[in-house]
Amino acid sequence: MKAAKGVGLHGERDAAMILMLFRHGLRTAELVALKWSQIDLKKGYLDVHRAKGGNDARHPLRGPQLRALRAIAREYPSSPYVFTTERKTPISTRSVRLIIARAGELAGIPFPTHPHQLRHGCGYYLASKGHDTRAIQDYLGHKHIYHTVRYTKMAPQRFETFWDD
C-alpha cells in the first residue's frame, strides 16, 4: 500500500484498492464493480456482491477502510463506482492488475504480484488468526467449503492450544 500510495496521480485510490482487496478478500471483478450504494460509511458496512456465483455477505468496515473510502469519496464524488478513472468510468480489471504488479515491484517483492494474491492472503490471514473454516467460507463467499480448506491446511500453529500441559 505504501508503494502504491507514493506513485502516480491516484496513489490514495490505488492504496485503497489494495486495502479493500486484502481486507475483504475481493476478486478483481468485485472490486471494479463496487458501487457507493453498497457502502454505508456512517454505520461502517460493506455489502459484498460476490462474482462466480459466490455467496454475498455484509462485511464490517473498520477505521483504515473508512478513512480510505472517505478520501476517495472526496476525490471522486460524482461517480456511482468507488474506483474510477479520470474519466469517471469504472477502473478496468486490467488496470488493477497493472497497479498491483507495479506496487509489488516498487515494494521490492521478489516475485510477480497480482490481485488474487491479496484474496488468498486474506484467507490465510484469517485462518492464522484462528477463525473457523465455515466463517472464512462465508467471509470469502465460497459456495463450497473445499475452496476454503486450503487456508487452514497451511496453519500448523492452529494445534498449539489443543493441550495446556
Number of C-alpha atoms within 10 A of each C-alpha: 17 14 17 25 17 15 15 10 10 17 17 20 23 25 22 24 27 22 18 21 23 21 21 20 25 29 22 23 14 17 26 21 19 21 18 18 11 16 21 14 16 8 9 14 16 20 17 23 18 18 16 11 10 15 17 17 15 14 15 15 21 12 9 12 18 19 14 17 23 13 15 19 17 9 12 18 14 10 16 17 22 27 26 19 16 10 8 15 14 19 18 17 17 9 13 21 16 15 22 25 19 18 24 19 16 14 13 10 11 8 9 10 18 18 22 17 15 23 21 20 16 22 26 20 17 19 23 17 11 13 14 12 19 14 13 22 20 18 21 25 24 20 15 13 14 10 12 23 17 15 19 20 11 12 15 9 10 15 9 8 8 7 6 5 4
